[in-house]
Amino acid sequence: MKPVTNQKGAALITALMLTLISLAIIMLLLYYVTTGIQMSASQKRYKTVLEAAYGGTSFAVNEFVPKLNSAIFGNYSTGVSDLMTSYASNTSLNLSLGNLACLQQKLDSTTNKWSSGCSKTIDPRDNPDMTFVLKSTLDTNIFKQQPGYKVYAKIVGTPVKGNTDKADMPNLRKGENVVESADIEGGGLTIPTTYRIEVRAERETNPQEKANISVLYAY
């Protein structure tokens, strides 16, 4: 056997190895850059939908719950009708309410007094009490209308039934959980009604972009 004594082709093999190593480094850098961009975009989308969830929560507890509570002490059906007239006719908002009888129980009774047909699951998409859409208010003649965010809100528990007047009156309900004389309006210990509300927001065109918020709300 004759040993190989020349080194022809060594430079080519070395160059190919260096090229391979360089390509591996470049591919690794591209992977890190691409992953970083994807994570940044994902965080941006999540932050946007989370803000929609916060906005939906604010809207529900500052607009819908007070108006429905006030309706309970007047004419509930009329109050609901007025609420729907104010908001359901808004084609951008598209407000819809769930089971009205259950919603009334949830607003005005502790959880253990809800009827068996009222959903207590914590998934806000499972028989939601309120559903509406939040969209951009930018001028559509200038800016293209982007898909909005659908918000599901659901009262999943009423741990405490308070005694504060829900009809926008500065006095207490007479005779309900009042520790002083029930004959004196405004007397007694003020106890707010407490609700546990689950809220979910998701993009209309992509439900995978979503955010959930749990709220403990005292009214």
C-alpha positions, 0 to 999 in steps of 0.5 A: 500500500502506498501512503498518500504524500500530497495534500491536494484538496486540503484547502478546499476542504478547509474552505468548505468547513469554514463556509459550513460553520459560517452558514450555521452561525448565520442561520442561528442568528436569523433564528434568534432574530425571527423568534424575537420578532415573533415574540414581540409581535405576540406580546404586542397583540396580547397587550392590545387584546388585554387593553380591550378586556380592561375596556370591556370590564370598565364598560360593563361595571360602569354602564351595564351593571348600574343601569340593570341594578337601577332597573330592578328597583323600577321596572326591570323589563322597561329598564332592560328595554331602555338599555338595549335601546341605548346600546343594542342599536349601536351597530359597532357595539352590538350589545346582547344580554343573556338569560334576563331572569338569571341576570336579575337573580345574579344582580340581586341575590347571593349565589346560593339563591340562584336557580339551578338553570343559571350558569355558574361556570367560570368560562365567560363564553359559556352562557355569557350575561353580556356580549358586545364588541369594541371597535376603533372610533377613528374616522373610517373615511380616513382610516381603514376599519380594523376588526374589533374585539368581542367581549364576553362578561359573566357574573359567576358569583354574588358572595355578598348581597349588600344593603346599599340602594341600587336605584341611585338614591343616597339611602339604604334599603330599609330592613335588609341587612341593616344593623341599626333601625330599619325605620330610619332611612340612611341609618345602619351599616352600609354593605355593598353588593359584591360580584365576581365577574369573569371577562374575556376579550378576543379579536373578532377575526382571530379568537386565538388572540384573547385575554381573560380578566377576573374582577371582584366588584363592589357596587 
